[in-house]
Amino acid sequence: MSGGPGDLVVVIGAGPYGLSVAAHLRAAGARVRVFGEVMGSWRHAMATGMFLKSTPAATDLSAPVPGGRLADFCQEQGEPELTELTPIPCEVFVGYGMWFAEQFVGEVEPTRVVFVERAGAAFSVQLEDGERVAAAAVVVATGLAPLAYIPGSLLTLAPHGAGPEAALSHTSHHTDLSRYAGQRVAVVGGGQSALESAALLHEAGAQVQVLVRAAQVRWGAVPVLDRSLAERLVRPASPLGTGWALAGLCRAPHAVRCLPAPARMLVFRRALGPSGGWWLRERVEGIVPIRTRRRIEHARLHGGEALLRVSGASDDRTVDGRAEMAVDHVLAATGYRIDLDALPFLSPRLREAVACVTGSRSPSLSAAFESSVDGLYFTGSLAAPMFGPMLRFVAGTAFAARRISARLTRTVPHR
Ligand SMILES: Cc1cc2nc3c(=O)[nH]c(=O)nc-3n(C[C@H](O)[C@H](O)[C@H](O)COP(=O)(O)OP(=O)(O)OC[C@H]3O[C@@H](n4cnc5c(N)ncnc54)[C@H](O)[C@@H]3O)c2cc1C
């Protein structure tokens, strides 16, 4: 084990949340080790050609001093200025994260954490290369990738595990969708990931269709740059969109935490339904077939094809006497589930010790993002069931990083 736990804080994950909390902690003089590849999921779990759905003003990482906004990066790099009417290319956001790490974080160790367990009052953190680190506190900022969700009805298509090579994959498995050029692909889901993947697949030469459970697909409204005072009063702006409900959730995430658990879970599940970005609409509507009110009842492999029995479908071909849709690949754009048990690096004993929000496997957290295990913190999407939907997005980094850093610099002795 390298060193005693002393004052060391370990941050697991170097995406927007891990980088922001590490920047604040280091600026406050805390001793921090940050593990993970900088912007790893944005480099390896997002399709090439993707754009961000959030607006530039809602996409700032949180720096402890001025000068760390996306706009500052663009200005310094000579990138064109971004407005609400210019979707942010994924590669610009990756560049911004890497610049932010250099400017405000310092050393990030590109190693994965493979195991974390309690060691007395501290933690033992094991790295991929075998090193064991003793830490006084651990901040889990591992994002969505470990939480990818595929409905059970599809899993029969990938008996050896879902992935790009199998007949079934999840959107988080891909950086390059052009591998499906010339193939028939069914995209399952009706949110941004489904619709953007469908556009990219179509543009790469795949025969794609989108299967959506809902009666219709929703699209974001084109932003209006100069809104009148009356318009702003009726529908105030927020990082997640316009309207009083979203503005309230973004202004007061601490108040969301004080709601009764069932109300909080309702806010978490319902506040932002699936929809496509306004700028994506012209690449999908009338171009890619979108089949609504479709639910996959059964899926099977047959002679190298994926056969889907879909409720509400009347136009499928008959295979072995059953009406089924035949495709070469099924892409599940079915989102993510907050589930502590999907974090394999937390020891089973540690997972059991973490108190969860009633009726869920999402961690119950203090106002400073600390779980019921002293010194173990969760941030980003893992904290969204406590603090509301803003924590699912980059816009929540400032709220989380300030609170975690303030708490840790009070409780963990530092230089
Ligand atoms: C397709 C898609 C599009 C999105 N678009 C937007 C958008 O436009 N705007 C927006 O605000 N949000 C968007 N989001 C949500 C987005 O994930 C978050 O806003 C943001 O990335 C959260 O940052 P994070 O640091 O919590 O997670 P991540 O960015 O996922 O970073 C977590 C990091 O932890 C690393 N990690 C995981 N396990 C370990 C381990 N054991 N050891 C070391 N490192 C580990 C991962 O490799 C990853 O790099 C999108 C999400 C997806 C999936």
The ligand as an ORCA input file, in Angstrom:
! r2SCAN-3c Opt
* xyz 0 1
  C     -24.596     10.189    -25.622
  C     -24.588     11.194    -24.506
  C     -24.686     12.537    -24.793
  C     -24.670     13.468    -23.755
  N     -24.764     14.792    -24.066
  C     -24.731     15.705    -23.076
  C     -24.780     17.100    -23.371
  O     -24.917     17.515    -24.507
  N     -24.696     17.970    -22.335
  C     -24.558     17.570    -21.039
  O     -24.465     18.413    -20.150
  N     -24.513     16.248    -20.727
  C     -24.600     15.319    -21.706
  N     -24.560     13.983    -21.402
  C     -24.502     13.570    -20.024
  C     -23.013     13.447    -19.698
  O     -22.666     12.121    -19.515
  C     -22.656     14.261    -18.519
  O     -23.116     15.550    -18.565
  C     -21.140     14.332    -18.248
  O     -20.304     13.567    -19.084
  C     -21.039     13.842    -16.874
  O     -19.732     13.886    -16.455
  P     -19.156     12.767    -15.478
  O     -17.821     13.231    -15.102
  O     -20.139     12.485    -14.405
  O     -19.149     11.450    -16.367
  P     -18.229     11.022    -17.592
  O     -18.044     12.122    -18.554
  O     -18.810      9.758    -18.103
  O     -16.820     10.729    -16.925
  C     -16.611      9.640    -16.061
  C     -15.243      9.096    -16.294
  O     -14.958      8.099    -15.318
  C     -14.201      7.093    -15.934
  N     -14.273      5.870    -15.145
  C     -15.324      5.024    -15.017
  N     -14.997      3.998    -14.215
  C     -13.714      4.211    -13.833
  C     -12.808      3.495    -13.012
  N     -13.152      2.355    -12.420
  N     -11.561      3.994    -12.825
  C     -11.193      5.155    -13.411
  N     -12.016      5.875    -14.214
  C     -13.255      5.403    -14.419
  C     -14.829      6.970    -17.313
  O     -13.927      6.369    -18.208
  C     -15.102      8.425    -17.644
  O     -14.047      9.007    -18.348
  C     -24.563     13.036    -22.417
  C     -24.456     11.669    -22.136
  C     -24.456     10.749    -23.168
  C     -24.344      9.296    -22.831
*
